[in-house]
Amino acid sequence: MTMNPKTAVAQAMQSDGALMALLSGGVYSVTQIVPGMAAPHPFDEYGRVRPSALVRNETAATTGPGGRFDRAFVVVFFYDHAGYGTIDDAAERAREVLNRRYIGNGSYEVRHVDDISDQYDDALLAYMHRSRYQVARYRG
């Protein structure tokens, strides 16, 4: 059985030491990060979001000859209460780790699609960037 695209992206990110050094709050593949969530979580003792990433599925469609491939889009949200500096570096490193790479035991090819930068999440009181990746998966 093949892995969910968001799980494969999150695991690829978590396996990169340089990226994880930037994302001291961690990488998550849950529905959302919220104050009060069970540990492990990206919040410090004051409830502020440490540099972290949330990986979510966006949409998927069958494509290619005979519908033998899935084209899934995965969105990575980068958060930090302290500003954009660390998450700027983290988003750039994530592109290096993911773009044009095969992940998920070679069954996925990832391509960076676009970014939305310099956002602010009012619910988390954190600065935010968003990167979208296309994940191609062979269905057989």
Secondary structure as UniProt FT lines:
FT   HELIX           5..14
FT   HELIX           17..22
FT   TURN            24..25
FT   STRAND          26..28
FT   TURN            35..36
FT   TURN            45..46
FT   STRAND          52..63
FT   HELIX           65..67
FT   STRAND          69..80
FT   TURN            81..82
FT   HELIX           85..98
FT   TURN            99..100
FT   STRAND          101..103
FT   TURN            104..107
FT   STRAND          108..121
FT   TURN            122..125
FT   STRAND          126..138
//
